[in-house]
Amino acid sequence: MADSATLLASDRAHVWHPYGAMPGQVEPLLVESAAGVRLRLADGRELVDGMSSWWAAIHGYRHPDLDAAAHGQLDRMSHVMFGGLTHAPAIELAEDLVRLTPEPLQHVFFSDSGSVSVEVAVKMALQFWIGRGRPGKHRLATWRGGYHGDTWQPMSVCDPDGGMHNLWTTHPGRLPAQLFADQPPAGFDAANRYLASRDAANREAPNGDASNGDGAVDASYLAHWDQLLGEHADELAAIIVEPVVQGAGGMTFHHPGYVTALRELADRHDVLLILDEIATGFGRTGTMFASEQAGISPDILCVGKALTGGYLSMAATLCTAAVADGVSASTSEAASGGGGLAHGPTFMANPLAASIARASIALLSDGGWQADVARIESELQTGLRPLGDRPGVKDVRVLGAIGVVQLDHPVDVPAATQAAVKQGAWLRPFRDLIYTMPPYPTDDADLAVLVRAISAAVDVA
Ligand SMILES: *Cc1c(COP(=O)(O)O)cnc(C)c1O
């Protein structure tokens, strides 16, 4: 292997990095390996990973069960095409997903990334209405502050102003024009109310639905949605939102009662409900899926990121039998290709990814993650809360295994990152946010490292 300096020079010359210019403005860190919750850099330094590799590596790195699943599957086959062929890893993973999600979700479309799973969800929704004889229903509604990925349809429902795709707001006409409701009333207070209501519900019924019921939902906000949907129902195919936590759009939390209400509003106005749980799925907010806190089921659900425990790129779009029916009806009379959903990624249902995903879900099924997420939540509450008094800090919020410090100014990302690295942690701040979403096995000592790193980053940001 070439030495580090040569590799980094070549990286700078040839390799495009996320959300960056070419050539890159800031030199990335060269990672040699990773194990447990630590990244090992080429120069020998070790960093506690506060990011779970963009929220995906929920079990940490080189987990023996996931490694074994990968090796076992490699010895059988790493991939076969999914057109005309099928295999146990995909079938059994689909069964797992159907079992883990609410009963109406019965069908699973596998794809290779979260953004594509959102494209598929939108395609399903639009085709559903064509199948129902209402082709005019082709637009999407969402609330501001969201993030749904970087391909074309997902970008059209990302936050149009503050988000990373606002270039397209200043150059209109390129993206489909969607409808934006205000951001849900949110923030720390709502999250606290949610925590209180969840704790109360858990005391009474450990497996009970801990949704709303505490009157914390703002009726005027729902009236705003009701009006928007009422005015546009004839052209709307679906509502698409991230339930409970808006991730890359700004790391904000809202009361699950708003998600419950969107389900009722969607039904009343005859539009589908798509929930994007790519960030929130598989335990991150304290329940397996965030929508469980709302006690509702969507018509279409997207999962990705932590699906394979961060090992390989894979996502899935789940839908109800009614949606699948509508999709099929949309093309049954068309001569082309036998009808159905015209989507089929080359690496659809990749067996290697599916086997690892099954192993990841098996690890979750013993329920130990719940104690881990609860412990991380309480450590982050204790550790980060005092930062709320620091100059320049606007808000501190914690939910599940997510801890966020929001500044009143944009973060100096290179300075903040460097300060965190000095404390032995890997953080990747963005906009005005310094946050962590650690792997679930992160122990208290390593959480303390992350808290110290966030604190140091806040001081220089
Ligand atoms: C990351 C993310 C996506 C996009 O997933 P990719 O795998 O990066 O394409 C979509 N929606 C949400 C909520 C996400 O967090």
PDBQT file of the ligand as one rigid body, heavy atoms in Angstrom, charges set to zero:
ROOT
HETATM    1  C1  LIG A 501     -29.748   9.457   4.588  1.00  0.00    +0.000 C 
HETATM    2  C2  LIG A 501     -31.185   9.639   4.320  1.00  0.00    +0.000 A 
HETATM    3  C3  LIG A 501     -31.723   9.444   3.036  1.00  0.00    +0.000 A 
HETATM    4  C4  LIG A 501     -30.866   9.085   1.850  1.00  0.00    +0.000 C 
HETATM    5  O1  LIG A 501     -30.248   7.862   1.983  1.00  0.00    +0.000 OA
HETATM    6  P1  LIG A 501     -28.942   7.515   1.079  1.00  0.00    +0.000 P 
HETATM    7  O2  LIG A 501     -28.657   6.097   1.400  1.00  0.00    +0.000 OA
HETATM    8  O3  LIG A 501     -27.869   8.471   1.531  1.00  0.00    +0.000 OA
HETATM    9  O4  LIG A 501     -29.335   7.736  -0.332  1.00  0.00    +0.000 OA
HETATM   10  C5  LIG A 501     -33.077   9.622   2.877  1.00  0.00    +0.000 A 
HETATM   11  N1  LIG A 501     -33.877   9.961   3.908  1.00  0.00    +0.000 NA
HETATM   12  C6  LIG A 501     -33.397  10.145   5.156  1.00  0.00    +0.000 A 
HETATM   13  C7  LIG A 501     -34.331  10.494   6.258  1.00  0.00    +0.000 C 
HETATM   14  C8  LIG A 501     -32.033  10.013   5.400  1.00  0.00    +0.000 A 
HETATM   15  O5  LIG A 501     -31.548  10.238   6.634  1.00  0.00    +0.000 OA
ENDROOT
TORSDOF 0
